[in-house]
Amino acid sequence: MEISLIFKIAAVGILVSVISQVLKHSGREEQAFLASLAGLLIVLLWIIPYIYDLFEMIKKLFSL
């Protein structure tokens, strides 16, 4: 796993938490939830190829 990916995930997490807090304090809880969900989906899309590689490596390891 690349170190830049970890920094990207951390940056998205910080940004989403700040946006979420600002939206919650302004009374927009629904948009805060959607911002959190969008951040989660972005990070998930970045990590899916690594999860796929992990499962392929486990599959090769056990020769299934």
PQR file with spaces between the fields and no chain letter, atoms N, CA, C, O and H, PARSE charges and radii, in Angstrom:
ATOM       1  N    MET     1       0.853   -1.175    0.000 -0.4000 1.5000
ATOM       2  CA   MET     1       0.000    0.000    0.000 -0.0000 2.0000
ATOM       3  C    MET     1       0.895    1.233    0.000  0.5500 1.7000
ATOM       4  O    MET     1       1.892    1.294    0.719 -0.5500 1.4000
ATOM       5  N    GLU     2       0.536    2.174   -0.785 -0.4000 1.5000
ATOM       6  CA   GLU     2       1.321    3.387   -0.907 -0.0000 2.0000
ATOM       7  C    GLU     2       1.046    4.324    0.261  0.5500 1.7000
ATOM       8  O    GLU     2      -0.071    4.410    0.770 -0.5500 1.4000
ATOM       9  H    GLU     2      -0.274    2.124   -1.369  0.4000 1.0000
ATOM      10  N    ILE     3       2.101    5.023    0.668 -0.4000 1.5000
ATOM      11  CA   ILE     3       1.957    5.964    1.783 -0.0000 2.0000
ATOM      12  C    ILE     3       1.100    7.170    1.373  0.5500 1.7000
ATOM      13  O    ILE     3       0.433    7.773    2.214 -0.5500 1.4000
ATOM      14  H    ILE     3       3.009    4.953    0.255  0.4000 1.0000
ATOM      15  N    SER     4       1.119    7.516    0.081 -0.4000 1.5000
ATOM      16  CA   SER     4       0.309    8.651   -0.370 -0.0000 2.0000
ATOM      17  C    SER     4      -1.182    8.358   -0.224  0.5500 1.7000
ATOM      18  O    SER     4      -1.975    9.266    0.025 -0.5500 1.4000
ATOM      19  H    SER     4       1.660    7.026   -0.602  0.4000 1.0000
ATOM      20  N    LEU     5      -1.565    7.085   -0.379 -0.4000 1.5000
ATOM      21  CA   LEU     5      -2.970    6.715   -0.193 -0.0000 2.0000
ATOM      22  C    LEU     5      -3.402    6.935    1.253  0.5500 1.7000
ATOM      23  O    LEU     5      -4.517    7.387    1.510 -0.5500 1.4000
ATOM      24  H    LEU     5      -0.921    6.347   -0.581  0.4000 1.0000
ATOM      25  N    ILE     6      -2.527    6.618    2.187 -0.4000 1.5000
ATOM      26  CA   ILE     6      -2.849    6.834    3.604 -0.0000 2.0000
ATOM      27  C    ILE     6      -3.021    8.315    3.890  0.5500 1.7000
ATOM      28  O    ILE     6      -3.916    8.707    4.639 -0.5500 1.4000
ATOM      29  H    ILE     6      -1.620    6.251    1.978  0.4000 1.0000
ATOM      30  N    PHE     7      -2.169    9.139    3.297 -0.4000 1.5000
ATOM      31  CA   PHE     7      -2.296   10.586    3.485 -0.0000 2.0000
ATOM      32  C    PHE     7      -3.568   11.125    2.845  0.5500 1.7000
ATOM      33  O    PHE     7      -4.203   12.024    3.396 -0.5500 1.4000
ATOM      34  H    PHE     7      -1.441    8.821    2.689  0.4000 1.0000
ATOM      35  N    LYS     8      -3.947   10.587    1.692 -0.4000 1.5000
ATOM      36  CA   LYS     8      -5.194   11.003    1.046 -0.0000 2.0000
ATOM      37  C    LYS     8      -6.401   10.654    1.913  0.5500 1.7000
ATOM      38  O    LYS     8      -7.318   11.458    2.079 -0.5500 1.4000
ATOM      39  H    LYS     8      -3.431    9.856    1.245  0.4000 1.0000
ATOM      40  N    ILE     9      -6.382    9.443    2.462 -0.4000 1.5000
ATOM      41  CA   ILE     9      -7.494    9.019    3.322 -0.0000 2.0000
ATOM      42  C    ILE     9      -7.581    9.901    4.559  0.5500 1.7000
ATOM      43  O    ILE     9      -8.674   10.285    4.977 -0.5500 1.4000
ATOM      44  H    ILE     9      -5.637    8.790    2.327  0.4000 1.0000
ATOM      45  N    ALA    10      -6.438   10.219    5.142 -0.4000 1.5000
ATOM      46  CA   ALA    10      -6.428   11.095    6.320 -0.0000 2.0000
ATOM      47  C    ALA    10      -6.942   12.484    5.968  0.5500 1.7000
ATOM      48  O    ALA    10      -7.691   13.083    6.740 -0.5500 1.4000
ATOM      49  H    ALA    10      -5.551    9.907    4.803  0.4000 1.0000
ATOM      50  N    ALA    11      -6.547   12.998    4.813 -0.4000 1.5000
ATOM      51  CA   ALA    11      -6.997   14.329    4.394 -0.0000 2.0000
ATOM      52  C    ALA    11      -8.508   14.343    4.165  0.5500 1.7000
ATOM      53  O    ALA    11      -9.190   15.288    4.560 -0.5500 1.4000
ATOM      54  H    ALA    11      -5.938   12.512    4.186  0.4000 1.0000
ATOM      55  N    VAL    12      -9.017   13.314    3.539 -0.4000 1.5000
ATOM      56  CA   VAL    12     -10.472   13.240    3.318 -0.0000 2.0000
ATOM      57  C    VAL    12     -11.199   13.146    4.655  0.5500 1.7000
ATOM      58  O    VAL    12     -12.239   13.775    4.844 -0.5500 1.4000
ATOM      59  H    VAL    12      -8.463   12.546    3.218  0.4000 1.0000
ATOM      60  N    GLY    13     -10.656   12.366    5.575 -0.4000 1.5000
ATOM      61  CA   GLY    13     -11.280   12.240    6.887 -0.0000 2.0000
ATOM      62  C    GLY    13     -11.337   13.559    7.638  0.5500 1.7000
ATOM      63  O    GLY    13     -12.362   13.904    8.225 -0.5500 1.4000
ATOM      64  H    GLY    13      -9.810   11.855    5.422  0.4000 1.0000
ATOM      65  N    ILE    14     -10.239   14.290    7.619 -0.4000 1.5000
ATOM      66  CA   ILE    14     -10.207   15.598    8.290 -0.0000 2.0000
ATOM      67  C    ILE    14     -11.168   16.567    7.624  0.5500 1.7000
ATOM      68  O    ILE    14     -11.920   17.269    8.300 -0.5500 1.4000
ATOM      69  H    ILE    14      -9.406   14.009    7.143  0.4000 1.0000
ATOM      70  N    LEU    15     -11.144   16.603    6.299 -0.4000 1.5000
ATOM      71  CA   LEU    15     -12.015   17.518    5.566 -0.0000 2.0000
ATOM      72  C    LEU    15     -13.485   17.199    5.799  0.5500 1.7000
ATOM      73  O    LEU    15     -14.290   18.105    6.019 -0.5500 1.4000
ATOM      74  H    LEU    15     -10.533   16.033    5.750  0.4000 1.0000
ATOM      75  N    VAL    16     -13.837   15.933    5.754 -0.4000 1.5000
ATOM      76  CA   VAL    16     -15.230   15.534    5.956 -0.0000 2.0000
ATOM      77  C    VAL    16     -15.682   15.840    7.378  0.5500 1.7000
ATOM      78  O    VAL    16     -16.815   16.273    7.585 -0.5500 1.4000
ATOM      79  H    VAL    16     -13.184   15.198    5.575  0.4000 1.0000
ATOM      80  N    SER    17     -14.813   15.620    8.360 -0.4000 1.5000
ATOM      81  CA   SER    17     -15.217   15.908    9.740 -0.0000 2.0000
ATOM      82  C    SER    17     -15.420   17.401    9.962  0.5500 1.7000
ATOM      83  O    SER    17     -16.340   17.792   10.681 -0.5500 1.4000
ATOM      84  H    SER    17     -13.892   15.268    8.192  0.4000 1.0000
ATOM      85  N    VAL    18     -14.591   18.235    9.368 -0.4000 1.5000
ATOM      86  CA   VAL    18     -14.774   19.688    9.506 -0.0000 2.0000
ATOM      87  C    VAL    18     -16.063   20.124    8.829  0.5500 1.7000
ATOM      88  O    VAL    18     -16.846   20.880    9.403 -0.5500 1.4000
ATOM      89  H    VAL    18     -13.844   17.917    8.784  0.4000 1.0000
ATOM      90  N    ILE    19     -16.283   19.648    7.606 -0.4000 1.5000
ATOM      91  CA   ILE    19     -17.510   20.010    6.885 -0.0000 2.0000
ATOM      92  C    ILE    19     -18.740   19.526    7.644  0.5500 1.7000
ATOM      93  O    ILE    19     -19.740   20.239    7.738 -0.5500 1.4000
ATOM      94  H    ILE    19     -15.646   19.034    7.139  0.4000 1.0000
ATOM      95  N    SER    20     -18.664   18.320    8.179 -0.4000 1.5000
ATOM      96  CA   SER    20     -19.791   17.768    8.921 -0.0000 2.0000
ATOM      97  C    SER    20     -20.096   18.591   10.167  0.5500 1.7000
ATOM      98  O    SER    20     -21.260   18.865   10.458 -0.5500 1.4000
ATOM      99  H    SER    20     -17.852   17.741    8.102  0.4000 1.0000
ATOM     100  N    GLN    21     -19.072   18.982   10.897 -0.4000 1.5000
ATOM     101  CA   GLN    21     -19.287   19.785   12.106 -0.0000 2.0000
ATOM     102  C    GLN    21     -19.874   21.150   11.777  0.5500 1.7000
ATOM     103  O    GLN    21     -20.759   21.634   12.482 -0.5500 1.4000
ATOM     104  H    GLN    21     -18.126   18.760   10.661  0.4000 1.0000
ATOM     105  N    VAL    22     -19.388   21.768   10.717 -0.4000 1.5000
ATOM     106  CA   VAL    22     -19.912   23.078   10.319 -0.0000 2.0000
ATOM     107  C    VAL    22     -21.379   22.963    9.928  0.5500 1.7000
ATOM     108  O    VAL    22     -22.199   23.800   10.306 -0.5500 1.4000
ATOM     109  H    VAL    22     -18.669   21.375   10.144  0.4000 1.0000
ATOM     110  N    LEU    23     -21.703   21.923    9.170 -0.4000 1.5000
ATOM     111  CA   LEU    23     -23.092   21.746    8.756 -0.0000 2.0000
ATOM     112  C    LEU    23     -24.000   21.407    9.934  0.5500 1.7000
ATOM     113  O    LEU    23     -25.140   21.870    9.982 -0.5500 1.4000
ATOM     114  H    LEU    23     -21.037   21.243    8.863  0.4000 1.0000
ATOM     115  N    LYS    24     -23.519   20.611   10.879 -0.4000 1.5000
ATOM     116  CA   LYS    24     -24.343   20.278   12.048 -0.0000 2.0000
ATOM     117  C    LYS    24     -24.615   21.502   12.902  0.5500 1.7000
ATOM     118  O    LYS    24     -25.724   21.668   13.410 -0.5500 1.4000
ATOM     119  H    LYS    24     -22.594   20.235   10.841  0.4000 1.0000
ATOM     120  N    HIS    25     -23.617   22.364   13.069 -0.4000 1.5000
ATOM     121  CA   HIS    25     -23.811   23.553   13.903 -0.0000 2.0000
ATOM     122  C    HIS    25     -24.693   24.589   13.225  0.5500 1.7000
ATOM     123  O    HIS    25     -25.259   25.457   13.891 -0.5500 1.4000
ATOM     124  H    HIS    25     -22.716   22.229   12.657  0.4000 1.0000
ATOM     125  N    SER    26     -24.814   24.505   11.902 -0.4000 1.5000
ATOM     126  CA   SER    26     -25.700   25.436   11.212 -0.0000 2.0000
ATOM     127  C    SER    26     -27.107   24.859   11.038  0.5500 1.7000
ATOM     128  O    SER    26     -27.964   25.480   10.409 -0.5500 1.4000
ATOM     129  H    SER    26     -24.355   23.800   11.361  0.4000 1.0000
ATOM     130  N    GLY    27     -27.339   23.668   11.596 -0.4000 1.5000
ATOM     131  CA   GLY    27     -28.679   23.098   11.574 -0.0000 2.0000
ATOM     132  C    GLY    27     -28.994   22.273   10.343  0.5500 1.7000
ATOM     133  O    GLY    27     -30.164   22.027   10.052 -0.5500 1.4000
ATOM     134  H    GLY    27     -26.642   23.164   12.107  0.4000 1.0000
ATOM     135  N    ARG    28     -27.988   21.843    9.620 -0.4000 1.5000
ATOM     136  CA   ARG    28     -28.212   21.053    8.404 -0.0000 2.0000
ATOM     137  C    ARG    28     -27.677   19.635    8.607  0.5500 1.7000
ATOM     138  O    ARG    28     -26.672   19.242    8.014 -0.5500 1.4000
ATOM     139  H    ARG    28     -27.037   22.042    9.856  0.4000 1.0000
ATOM     140  N    GLU    29     -28.362   18.888    9.446 -0.4000 1.5000
ATOM     141  CA   GLU    29     -27.910   17.545    9.786 -0.0000 2.0000
ATOM     142  C    GLU    29     -27.970   16.597    8.584  0.5500 1.7000
ATOM     143  O    GLU    29     -27.116   15.722    8.440 -0.5500 1.4000
ATOM     144  H    GLU    29     -29.178   19.207    9.927  0.4000 1.0000
ATOM     145  N    GLU    30     -28.974   16.769    7.727 -0.4000 1.5000
ATOM     146  CA   GLU    30     -29.104   15.891    6.566 -0.0000 2.0000
ATOM     147  C    GLU    30     -27.923   16.056    5.619  0.5500 1.7000
ATOM     148  O    GLU    30     -27.376   15.072    5.121 -0.5500 1.4000
ATOM     149  H    GLU    30     -29.668   17.480    7.845  0.4000 1.0000
ATOM     150  N    GLN    31     -27.532   17.302    5.373 -0.4000 1.5000
ATOM     151  CA   GLN    31     -26.395   17.535    4.482 -0.0000 2.0000
ATOM     152  C    GLN    31     -25.082   17.096    5.121  0.5500 1.7000
ATOM     153  O    GLN    31     -24.154   16.691    4.421 -0.5500 1.4000
ATOM     154  H    GLN    31     -27.976   18.102    5.777  0.4000 1.0000
ATOM     155  N    ALA    32     -25.001   17.176    6.444 -0.4000 1.5000
ATOM     156  CA   ALA    32     -23.815   16.681    7.139 -0.0000 2.0000
ATOM     157  C    ALA    32     -23.696   15.171    6.965  0.5500 1.7000
ATOM     158  O    ALA    32     -22.605   14.643    6.752 -0.5500 1.4000
ATOM     159  H    ALA    32     -25.755   17.505    7.012  0.4000 1.0000
ATOM     160  N    PHE    33     -24.830   14.486    7.058 -0.4000 1.5000
ATOM     161  CA   PHE    33     -24.830   13.040    6.835 -0.0000 2.0000
ATOM     162  C    PHE    33     -24.420   12.708    5.408  0.5500 1.7000
ATOM     163  O    PHE    33     -23.643   11.778    5.192 -0.5500 1.4000
ATOM     164  H    PHE    33     -25.716   14.915    7.231  0.4000 1.0000
ATOM     165  N    LEU    34     -24.928   13.451    4.434 -0.4000 1.5000
ATOM     166  CA   LEU    34     -24.579   13.197    3.038 -0.0000 2.0000
ATOM     167  C    LEU    34     -23.104   13.482    2.768  0.5500 1.7000
ATOM     168  O    LEU    34     -22.484   12.789    1.961 -0.5500 1.4000
ATOM     169  H    LEU    34     -25.560   14.206    4.610  0.4000 1.0000
ATOM     170  N    ALA    35     -22.536   14.484    3.426 -0.4000 1.5000
ATOM     171  CA   ALA    35     -21.112   14.774    3.272 -0.0000 2.0000
ATOM     172  C    ALA    35     -20.277   13.629    3.839  0.5500 1.7000
ATOM     173  O    ALA    35     -19.272   13.236    3.248 -0.5500 1.4000
ATOM     174  H    ALA    35     -23.040   15.047    4.082  0.4000 1.0000
ATOM     175  N    SER    36     -20.693   13.104    4.975 -0.4000 1.5000
ATOM     176  CA   SER    36     -19.987   11.964    5.562 -0.0000 2.0000
ATOM     177  C    SER    36     -20.095   10.735    4.674  0.5500 1.7000
ATOM     178  O    SER    36     -19.118   10.007    4.498 -0.5500 1.4000
ATOM     179  H    SER    36     -21.510   13.424    5.455  0.4000 1.0000
ATOM     180  N    LEU    37     -21.259   10.504    4.120 -0.4000 1.5000
ATOM     181  CA   LEU    37     -21.464    9.371    3.230 -0.0000 2.0000
ATOM     182  C    LEU    37     -20.626    9.512    1.959  0.5500 1.7000
ATOM     183  O    LEU    37     -20.059    8.531    1.477 -0.5500 1.4000
ATOM     184  H    LEU    37     -22.053   11.096    4.263  0.4000 1.0000
ATOM     185  N    ALA    38     -20.545   10.717    1.420 -0.4000 1.5000
ATOM     186  CA   ALA    38     -19.739   10.950    0.224 -0.0000 2.0000
ATOM     187  C    ALA    38     -18.260   10.695    0.509  0.5500 1.7000
ATOM     188  O    ALA    38     -17.565   10.099   -0.314 -0.5500 1.4000
ATOM     189  H    ALA    38     -21.005   11.514    1.811  0.4000 1.0000
ATOM     190  N    GLY    39     -17.775   11.140    1.665 -0.4000 1.5000
ATOM     191  CA   GLY    39     -16.391   10.884    2.039 -0.0000 2.0000
ATOM     192  C    GLY    39     -16.107    9.402    2.181  0.5500 1.7000
ATOM     193  O    GLY    39     -15.057    8.920    1.754 -0.5500 1.4000
ATOM     194  H    GLY    39     -18.340   11.624    2.334  0.4000 1.0000
ATOM     195  N    LEU    40     -17.038    8.681    2.778 -0.4000 1.5000
ATOM     196  CA   LEU    40     -16.893    7.238    2.927 -0.0000 2.0000
ATOM     197  C    LEU    40     -16.835    6.546    1.571  0.5500 1.7000
ATOM     198  O    LEU    40     -16.014    5.652    1.365 -0.5500 1.4000
ATOM     199  H    LEU    40     -17.891    9.072    3.124  0.4000 1.0000
ATOM     200  N    LEU    41     -17.691    6.948    0.656 -0.4000 1.5000
ATOM     201  CA   LEU    41     -17.712    6.333   -0.671 -0.0000 2.0000
ATOM     202  C    LEU    41     -16.438    6.627   -1.457  0.5500 1.7000
ATOM     203  O    LEU    41     -15.942    5.761   -2.177 -0.5500 1.4000
ATOM     204  H    LEU    41     -18.358    7.674    0.823  0.4000 1.0000
ATOM     205  N    ILE    42     -15.910    7.830   -1.327 -0.4000 1.5000
ATOM     206  CA   ILE    42     -14.660    8.180   -2.009 -0.0000 2.0000
ATOM     207  C    ILE    42     -13.526    7.297   -1.518  0.5500 1.7000
ATOM     208  O    ILE    42     -12.771    6.740   -2.315 -0.5500 1.4000
ATOM     209  H    ILE    42     -16.313    8.534   -0.742  0.4000 1.0000
ATOM     210  N    VAL    43     -13.411    7.171   -0.205 -0.4000 1.5000
ATOM     211  CA   VAL    43     -12.338    6.347    0.361 -0.0000 2.0000
ATOM     212  C    VAL    43     -12.542    4.886   -0.006  0.5500 1.7000
ATOM     213  O    VAL    43     -11.573    4.185   -0.294 -0.5500 1.4000
ATOM     214  H    VAL    43     -14.024    7.623    0.442  0.4000 1.0000
ATOM     215  N    LEU    44     -13.773    4.418   -0.001 -0.4000 1.5000
ATOM     216  CA   LEU    44     -14.046    3.031   -0.359 -0.0000 2.0000
ATOM     217  C    LEU    44     -13.650    2.748   -1.802  0.5500 1.7000
ATOM     218  O    LEU    44     -13.107    1.684   -2.099 -0.5500 1.4000
ATOM     219  H    LEU    44     -14.561    4.988    0.234  0.4000 1.0000
ATOM     220  N    LEU    45     -13.916    3.686   -2.694 -0.4000 1.5000
ATOM     221  CA   LEU    45     -13.528    3.503   -4.091 -0.0000 2.0000
ATOM     222  C    LEU    45     -12.015    3.461   -4.256  0.5500 1.7000
ATOM     223  O    LEU    45     -11.516    2.787   -5.158 -0.5500 1.4000
ATOM     224  H    LEU    45     -14.358    4.550   -2.453  0.4000 1.0000
ATOM     225  N    TRP    46     -11.278    4.162   -3.410 -0.4000 1.5000
ATOM     226  CA   TRP    46      -9.809    4.117   -3.463 -0.0000 2.0000
ATOM     227  C    TRP    46      -9.282    2.786   -2.945  0.5500 1.7000
ATOM     228  O    TRP    46      -8.245    2.311   -3.409 -0.5500 1.4000
ATOM     229  H    TRP    46     -11.683    4.710   -2.678  0.4000 1.0000
ATOM     230  N    ILE    47      -9.977    2.183   -1.995 -0.4000 1.5000
ATOM     231  CA   ILE    47      -9.458    0.997   -1.311 -0.0000 2.0000
ATOM     232  C    ILE    47      -9.905   -0.311   -1.980  0.5500 1.7000
ATOM     233  O    ILE    47      -9.270   -1.345   -1.774 -0.5500 1.4000
ATOM     234  H    ILE    47     -10.819    2.570   -1.619  0.4000 1.0000
ATOM     235  N    ILE    48     -10.955   -0.287   -2.757 -0.4000 1.5000
ATOM     236  CA   ILE    48     -11.475   -1.518   -3.368 -0.0000 2.0000
ATOM     237  C    ILE    48     -10.411   -2.289   -4.160  0.5500 1.7000
ATOM     238  O    ILE    48     -10.360   -3.512   -4.028 -0.5500 1.4000
ATOM     239  H    ILE    48     -11.471    0.553   -2.925  0.4000 1.0000
ATOM     240  N    PRO    49      -9.561   -1.652   -4.973 -0.5600 1.5000
ATOM     241  CA   PRO    49      -8.545   -2.444   -5.688  0.2800 2.0000
ATOM     242  C    PRO    49      -7.579   -3.174   -4.746  0.5500 1.7000
ATOM     243  O    PRO    49      -7.143   -4.284   -5.050 -0.5500 1.4000
ATOM     244  N    TYR    50      -7.248   -2.570   -3.626 -0.4000 1.5000
ATOM     245  CA   TYR    50      -6.349   -3.208   -2.672 -0.0000 2.0000
ATOM     246  C    TYR    50      -7.031   -4.399   -1.982  0.5500 1.7000
ATOM     247  O    TYR    50      -6.388   -5.413   -1.710 -0.5500 1.4000
ATOM     248  H    TYR    50      -7.602   -1.668   -3.379  0.4000 1.0000
ATOM     249  N    ILE    51      -8.310   -4.274   -1.708 -0.4000 1.5000
ATOM     250  CA   ILE    51      -9.053   -5.387   -1.112 -0.0000 2.0000
ATOM     251  C    ILE    51      -9.147   -6.538   -2.112  0.5500 1.7000
ATOM     252  O    ILE    51      -9.016   -7.702   -1.736 -0.5500 1.4000
ATOM     253  H    ILE    51      -8.832   -3.451   -1.930  0.4000 1.0000
ATOM     254  N    TYR    52      -9.372   -6.215   -3.374 -0.4000 1.5000
ATOM     255  CA   TYR    52      -9.422   -7.248   -4.408 -0.0000 2.0000
ATOM     256  C    TYR    52      -8.079   -7.973   -4.513  0.5500 1.7000
ATOM     257  O    TYR    52      -8.039   -9.200   -4.602 -0.5500 1.4000
ATOM     258  H    TYR    52      -9.478   -5.269   -3.679  0.4000 1.0000
ATOM     259  N    ASP    53      -6.982   -7.214   -4.502 -0.4000 1.5000
ATOM     260  CA   ASP    53      -5.651   -7.828   -4.548 -0.0000 2.0000
ATOM     261  C    ASP    53      -5.407   -8.719   -3.335  0.5500 1.7000
ATOM     262  O    ASP    53      -4.800   -9.783   -3.457 -0.5500 1.4000
ATOM     263  H    ASP    53      -7.015   -6.217   -4.429  0.4000 1.0000
ATOM     264  N    LEU    54      -5.873   -8.290   -2.172 -0.4000 1.5000
ATOM     265  CA   LEU    54      -5.717   -9.096   -0.964 -0.0000 2.0000
ATOM     266  C    LEU    54      -6.439  -10.431   -1.099  0.5500 1.7000
ATOM     267  O    LEU    54      -5.877  -11.474   -0.767 -0.5500 1.4000
ATOM     268  H    LEU    54      -6.366   -7.426   -2.073  0.4000 1.0000
ATOM     269  N    PHE    55      -7.679  -10.408   -1.584 -0.4000 1.5000
ATOM     270  CA   PHE    55      -8.428  -11.647   -1.754 -0.0000 2.0000
ATOM     271  C    PHE    55      -7.802  -12.544   -2.813  0.5500 1.7000
ATOM     272  O    PHE    55      -7.801  -13.766   -2.664 -0.5500 1.4000
ATOM     273  H    PHE    55      -8.136   -9.560   -1.854  0.4000 1.0000
ATOM     274  N    GLU    56      -7.275  -11.958   -3.872 -0.4000 1.5000
ATOM     275  CA   GLU    56      -6.600  -12.759   -4.895 -0.0000 2.0000
ATOM     276  C    GLU    56      -5.331  -13.404   -4.329  0.5500 1.7000
ATOM     277  O    GLU    56      -5.021  -14.551   -4.651 -0.5500 1.4000
ATOM     278  H    GLU    56      -7.276  -10.965   -3.993  0.4000 1.0000
ATOM     279  N    MET    57      -4.604  -12.673   -3.493 -0.4000 1.5000
ATOM     280  CA   MET    57      -3.400  -13.220   -2.881 -0.0000 2.0000
ATOM     281  C    MET    57      -3.749  -14.370   -1.929  0.5500 1.7000
ATOM     282  O    MET    57      -3.044  -15.379   -1.890 -0.5500 1.4000
ATOM     283  H    MET    57      -4.856  -11.741   -3.232  0.4000 1.0000
ATOM     284  N    ILE    58      -4.817  -14.222   -1.173 -0.4000 1.5000
ATOM     285  CA   ILE    58      -5.257  -15.291   -0.265 -0.0000 2.0000
ATOM     286  C    ILE    58      -5.724  -16.495   -1.063  0.5500 1.7000
ATOM     287  O    ILE    58      -5.477  -17.638   -0.679 -0.5500 1.4000
ATOM     288  H    ILE    58      -5.390  -13.403   -1.204  0.4000 1.0000
ATOM     289  N    LYS    59      -6.398  -16.237   -2.168 -0.4000 1.5000
ATOM     290  CA   LYS    59      -6.863  -17.321   -3.021 -0.0000 2.0000
ATOM     291  C    LYS    59      -5.673  -18.117   -3.588  0.5500 1.7000
ATOM     292  O    LYS    59      -5.705  -19.347   -3.620 -0.5500 1.4000
ATOM     293  H    LYS    59      -6.600  -15.309   -2.480  0.4000 1.0000
ATOM     294  N    LYS    60      -4.644  -17.417   -4.027 -0.4000 1.5000
ATOM     295  CA   LYS    60      -3.438  -18.089   -4.523 -0.0000 2.0000
ATOM     296  C    LYS    60      -2.720  -18.833   -3.416  0.5500 1.7000
ATOM     297  O    LYS    60      -2.184  -19.919   -3.636 -0.5500 1.4000
ATOM     298  H    LYS    60      -4.619  -16.417   -4.001  0.4000 1.0000
ATOM     299  N    LEU    61      -2.707  -18.253   -2.227 -0.4000 1.5000
ATOM     300  CA   LEU    61      -2.005  -18.860   -1.103 -0.0000 2.0000
ATOM     301  C    LEU    61      -2.606  -20.212   -0.743  0.5500 1.7000
ATOM     302  O    LEU    61      -1.879  -21.173   -0.491 -0.5500 1.4000
ATOM     303  H    LEU    61      -3.142  -17.370   -2.049  0.4000 1.0000
ATOM     304  N    PHE    62      -3.923  -20.284   -0.720 -0.4000 1.5000
ATOM     305  CA   PHE    62      -4.587  -21.522   -0.374 -0.0000 2.0000
ATOM     306  C    PHE    62      -4.970  -22.356   -1.600  0.5500 1.7000
ATOM     307  O    PHE    62      -5.563  -23.426   -1.466 -0.5500 1.4000
ATOM     308  H    PHE    62      -4.513  -19.503   -0.925  0.4000 1.0000
ATOM     309  N    SER    63      -4.633  -21.870   -2.773 -0.4000 1.5000
ATOM     310  CA   SER    63      -4.884  -22.576   -4.052 -0.0000 2.0000
ATOM     311  C    SER    63      -6.325  -23.038   -4.182  0.5500 1.7000
ATOM     312  O    SER    63      -6.596  -24.217   -4.406 -0.5500 1.4000
ATOM     313  H    SER    63      -4.151  -21.001   -2.882  0.4000 1.0000
ATOM     314  N    LEU    64      -7.246  -22.090   -4.038 -0.4000 1.5000
ATOM     315  CA   LEU    64      -8.671  -22.422   -4.154 -0.0000 2.0000
ATOM     316  C    LEU    64      -9.167  -22.176   -5.560  0.5500 1.7000
ATOM     317  O    LEU    64     -10.343  -22.400   -5.848 -0.5500 1.4000
ATOM     318  H    LEU    64      -7.026  -21.131   -3.855  0.4000 1.0000
